Amino acid sequence: MDQGRVKYLPLVWSALWRKPVEAILIGLAVTAAFTLLGLMAGLRTTYQDLVATSRMDRLDVNARFPSADPRGEFLPIGLRSQIAGLKGVSAVGSYYELWGYYQNPHNRARVIAVDKYMDDAWSELPLTPAQWRQLFGTRTGIFVSRSPAKRLGLKKGDVFPLITSPGLRADGASTWEFKVLGVVNDDPRIGAFIIGNYSYVDNSRPLQDQGLVSGFRVAVRDADMADNVSVMIDRHFANSSTPTITIPDKANMIYVINSGYSIAKVIWPLAGAGFFMILLLIANGIALSVRERITEFAVLETIGYPVTLLMGLVFAEALIPCLAGALIGSGLTDVIADLPGHYLPQNLSNVPTPTLTAAVVGWCMAAGLAVATASTILPMVRLRRISITDALAGR
């Protein structure tokens, strides 16, 4: 019987489906493990992108003691001109965060109301000069980035009523009506955003709340002087009734990622756990398969199949489920990455989510290849040392 008369692929197929139920369960487990690996690798990519897109020449200024009194989280807008006059500062913009929901409480939304100086202080935001002018020239106008526009079903020209907690408006109403001026790209650093006009929000609030902002965005002339400018700002207001805390955008992002109970610190241990699980699973399955099919391999070698081809058969038996699981698992990463954000509370709705890139898929495929290689080393060594006579005799 000639070797060429027996096809190689049917041998691989029959080996994979020798035990259908076991093959399906192993496939599901491998896919789940690679989904975990893809999520962890995607999250690492997200953190790297957040740091890379953050700028050292942009500072965030907020209240140092936000819990000191009911309004302690806010700063007087008059501080803006004082910050703008400090050495090294090129622009200062004020912002106020208005939280609420659209249509039903599950559709949480936040409008970042900015003043007319923000186009210089936040010039990296994906708005053109013409769009900035349109925003400042339209009292109730807002620009919505693609993610919230898709989630809330908004398009250019729509009216966007934001329902907030009672007491934020001077007239006692709880609805703020905005007009969508356009849909723009998401920001690489903060992701989804809705940006509006501070003058409209401020003038609609009770008199005692007017003139207060959530913070300031500061642009500095030299990124190397960002830390010095931050210290200068905080020293300037240290003895005032509204002390500040200032930190460069990039330094703040690095601190958030690496401090406290950081997900970034457990990314690789979790990924390693998933990797180790599928390694044990595949290695055990292949070792058992080879042990149970020793006689079959001996017969194939007797009819002319070289041992190297039989070793390739064993490797293919491990490689196919690993690569399939890696491909499907990394694809599921993109599907489930955005799900948690729909169920998180408002203060956690913008937490980083895994990013599926070609590099992440490449990492998963490389891991699949590594698992297949590592799990078949010992079975292939055993196969190479097989004694045809003993195997056929059942010894």
N, C-alpha and C positions, 0 to 999 in steps of 0.2 A: 504493500500500500504506500503510494507516494505522498510525501509531506504536502506537496502543492495541491493535492486533491482535497485536503481538509482546510477549510478557511480558518483564519486566525480570529477574526472578529466574532464569529459565532461562539468560539471558545470563551472569549472575554464576556460576552453577553450571558452565556449559560453559567459562568462562574459568579457573575453579579446577582443573578436571579436564582441561584441554587436554593436559597431559602427566602422566598419573597417577603414574608412578614418581617423577618429579621433585616432584610435589605431596606425595606421601607422605614423601619424604626431607626436604623443607623443613618439613613438619609435625612430624616427629620432632625435627629440629634446633631448631626454635622451642620445642617443648615442653621439650627438655633445657635450653635456655638460660633459659627462664622458671622451670624447676625450680631452677636455680642461683640465679637472682634471688630466688625465693621463700625459699630456704634462707638466703640472706644477709640478706634483710629480716626473716625470722623470727628469726634469731639476734640481730640488732640489737634486736628487740622483747624478746627474752629478757633481754639485758643491761640494757636500760632497766628492765624489771620487777624484775630482781634488785636493782638500785640503789634503785628506788623502794620496795621492800618491806623493804630492810635498815634497821636502826634505829641511830641515833647514840647512843641511850641504853642500848645493850647492848654490853658489852665481852667480848672473848675473851682469856683469860689462858692462856698456854702456856709451856713451858720454853724459855728463851732459847737454850740450847745442847743441843739434843736428841741430838746425836751424840757428846757428851763421854764417855759410857760406855754400856754396853748398856741401862741403864735410864734414861738421860738424857732420854728423851722424856716421862717421867712426872714428876708433881709430888706431894709428900705432901699428903694430904687435910687435914692440919692447917693448911695455909695458908688454908683457906677462912675460918676464924674470924678470922684476922688481916686478911684483905681486907674482911670484913664490918664490921670495926670502923673502917675508914678513912672519913674525911669525904666525904660525897657518895654513898656506896654505900647502896643500899636493899635489895638482895638478892644472894646469891651461891649458885650451884648448882654441884655437882661432876658430872663425867661421865667415863665410861670407854668407849672404843670397842672392842668385841669383834668381830673379823673371823673369818669362817669361810665354810662353804658348807652348803647344804641338799640332801640326797639325792645330789647328784653335784657334782664340782668346778666345773662350769659355772654352777651356781646360787649365785653369790657373794652373801653377805648380811652386813650389819653391824647389830649390836644396840648402840644407844647406851644404856648403863646409867647412870641418873641417881639422885642422892640425893634425900632428902625436901624439900630446899630449892629444887629446880628449878622447882616450880610457880609460884613468885614470880619467879625469875630468868629463866624462859623462858615467861612467861605467854601470849605470842603463839602458842605452839604450839597446833594445833587440837585440844586436849583440854579437856573441861569439868572444872570442879572435882570433880565426882563421879568422873570417869574418873581424875583424878590420885589421888584417895583410894583408888580401887580398885587402881591400879597399886602404890602404896606399901603397900597392905594385902595384896597377893598376892605372895609371895616369888618365884615363877617367872613372874609375869605379864608380858605384853608387849602393847603396842598397835602394830598394823601399819597403815601408810598404804596408800592404795588401789593405788598403782603396784606395790610389792613384793608386796602381797597377790594381785594379779592375776597377776604374773609367777611367783610361787611356788605359786599355787593354794591360798592360805590363807584360812580363814574363822574366825569367832568359835567358840571351843571347841576348835579344833584344837591338837594337840601339835606344837610346832616344835622339832625337834632340830637344833641348830647344831653342825656338826663343825668343830673348830679344830685348830691345830697342837698337837702333843704338848707337854706340860710346862706348860700354862696352868692345869691343874687340880691340886689337891693330891693327889687320889686317883689320878692317872695316867691318868684317862680323857680322851678327846678330844671327847666329846659333851656339850653343854649342853642340857638339856631345858627348853623354855619353853612356857607355855600362852597361846594367843591370847585376850586378853580382849575384843578388838573390832577393827574396821577403821574407820579415821578418814581424813579428807581429807589429801592431801599438803600439806606446808608450802610456802608461796609462795617462801620463800628457799632452803631446802635441798632442796626437792622430796621425794623418797621418803625414808622413815625407818621404823625399827623401834626403839621405845623400851622399855627394860626397867628392872629394879630393881637399883640398884648394890649393895645389901646382899647379894643372892644371889650376884652375880658375885664380889664382894670376899671373901666368906666361903668361897667354893669354891676360891680360889687358894692357892698355897703361902704359908706364913707370911711369907717374906721379900718377897713381892709384895703382901701385903695393905696397905691404906692408901694405895695409889698411884692417881692419877687421870690421865687424858689432858689435862685442863684444867678451867678454871672458866668459867662464864657469869655475868657480872656485870651487874646492873641498876643504873643510876645515876638519881638523882632529877632531875637537870637535864641534858638533852641538850647544852646549850651548854657544860657543864663536863666533857664526856666526855673530851676530850683532856687536861685537867688531872688528872682522876682516873686516867687511864691512866699518866701520868707519875708520879703519886704511888705507884701500886701498884708500878711497876718500881723506883722509888727505894727503896721500903721493903725490897725483897728484893735490891737490887743487891749487897750485900756478904755475902749468905748463900750457902749451898752449893747453893741452888736459885734462881738468878736467873730472872726472868720476862720475857716480852715481851707487852705488852698493847696491843690496838688496838681502836678502836670497830668495830662490825660493818659499818656503812656505809662507813667509810674503808677497811677491809680489802677490801670488795667492789670499790670503785672502784680500789684499787691492783692487785688481781688482774686486773681487766679491762684496765687501761691499761699495765701494766708488762711488761717482757720481750718475748718473742715472743707478742704478743697477737693472737688471732683477730679481736678487735674492730677492730684497726687495718687489717686487710686486707679487711674486709667490703665496703666500697664499691668499692675497686679491683676485687675479684672480680666484684661485681655489675655494675660498669661494663664489664668485659670481656665478660660475657655479653650485656649490652645492645648493645654495639658490634657483636658478632658477628651478632646477629639483624638489626640495622639494615642491615649490609652485605649479608646474605643476602637479605632481603626487597627491599631497594632494587635489588639486581642482578637479582633475578627479575622484578620489576615492570618495570624498564627494558627488559629483554630481551623481555618479553611485549608491551609496547606497541610496541616496534620491529618485532617480527614480525607484528603485527596492524594496522599502519597502514592497509592496504587495507580491512580489515574495518571499522575505525572510520569510514573515509571513506564506505563503503557505508551504514552506519547513519546517518551524518549526512545523506547524500543522501536517504534515505527519510523523513527528518523528525525524527530524534533530535537534540535540542539538544546542543551541546558540553558544557554543564554536566552533563547526564545521563551522557554518556560519561565525564566526569571522575569522576562518582560511581561508575560501574562499575569504574574503575581503583582508586579508593579502597576499595571493597568487596572487591575482589580481594586487597588487602593486609590490610584490617581483619579479615576473617573468620579467617584462619589465626593472626593475632597474638592476637586475643581468645580463640580456642579454645586456643591454646598457653598463654596466660597462665592461663586457668581450669584446664586439665588440669595444667599445671606446678605451680601453687600447691597443687592438690589432692595431687599426688605428694609435695610437701614434707611434708605431715602424715603420709604413709604411711612415708616413709623416714627421718624425723627421729629416730626412736627406735632404728633398727637398729644404729648404731655402739655404743650403750651395752651391747648384749648381747655384744660381742666385745672390749671394752676390759678391761684388767687392773683389779683391785679398787680401786686408788688413783685410777683415772680413771673409774670407773663412774658417778659423779655429775656429770660435766662438763655444762655447759649445753647444751641442745639447742634447735633452732629452735622457735618457737612460732607456729603458724598462727592468725592472728586476722583479723577482717574488714578491719582496716587493711592487713594484709599482702596479702590478696587484692585490696584496692582499689589498692595500690601496683602490683601486677602488671598489673591491668587498665589502669591509667593509663599504665603503661610500654608496654603493647601498643598503646594508642591513639596514644601519642607516636611509636612506631616506624612504625606504619602511616601517620601523617601525614608524618613526615620522609622516608620512603622513596618517597612518591608525589608529592612536590612537583615535582621535575624532570620525571618522566614526564607529569604533568598539564599543566605549562607547554608541553611539546613538543606534547601533544595539542591544546592550545588554539590553537597556531600552525599547525596542520596545513592544508595546501593540498589541498582535495578533488581538484582537477584533477591535481596532481602525484602524489597518493597513488594515484588510480585508474589513472594512466598508468605506475605503478611507478617513479616518479622520487623 
